[in-house]
């Protein structure tokens, strides 16, 4: 099993450009999440999904959109990138309840720089 | 609402010394508690978790944590630090039925030779 994978690993954008980050998981998890990690701020939840076709806003959703068209994929989009979106982005997934107790599995991250 | 406080953004220890990383939480219901570790340029991985039962939980790489309800704490310890333990450590809490955990801001563990 590959677990949680993220594409791309690195990206440099210019202000105003758009891009999509792809997250894929092969564990048949119901829940998927997108976080951003900034120095001294820990992890902040951007958007999440509780199942195929559903998405919801997290703590810092502004400037981002997401889609979950397939259960195994969760896409994060930046329509018009801003320097404030320079960050490391992590995708995570988890089982729906049961013995997992909401343990999350994380991808390796995407390092995004917006100039 | 639930919250997590990790005391100390950086903790520095010598190799072979005791490691103690502090985590306090607030939760209106019995919580599930987690410690995750993040090595440089990697994603987070689960170190250990407390759900129910025994309050002393053992994890990978010799780490353990004790759930103390009266103190609302879940501190992470390791008897003897190794250079490979240098990493960022995150405490997280979720309550039963919630799929959105709350993370602390992280503690960077520095291990000196």
Interface residues (C-beta under 8 A of the other chain):
Chain A: X4 X31 X40 X41 X42 X43 X45 X48 X50 X58 X90 X92 X94 X96 X97 X101 X102 X103 X104 X105 X106 X107 X108 X109
Chain B: X9 X32 X34 X36 X41 X42 X43 X44 X45 X46 X49 X51 X90 X94 X97 X98 X99 X100 X101 X103 X104 X105 X106
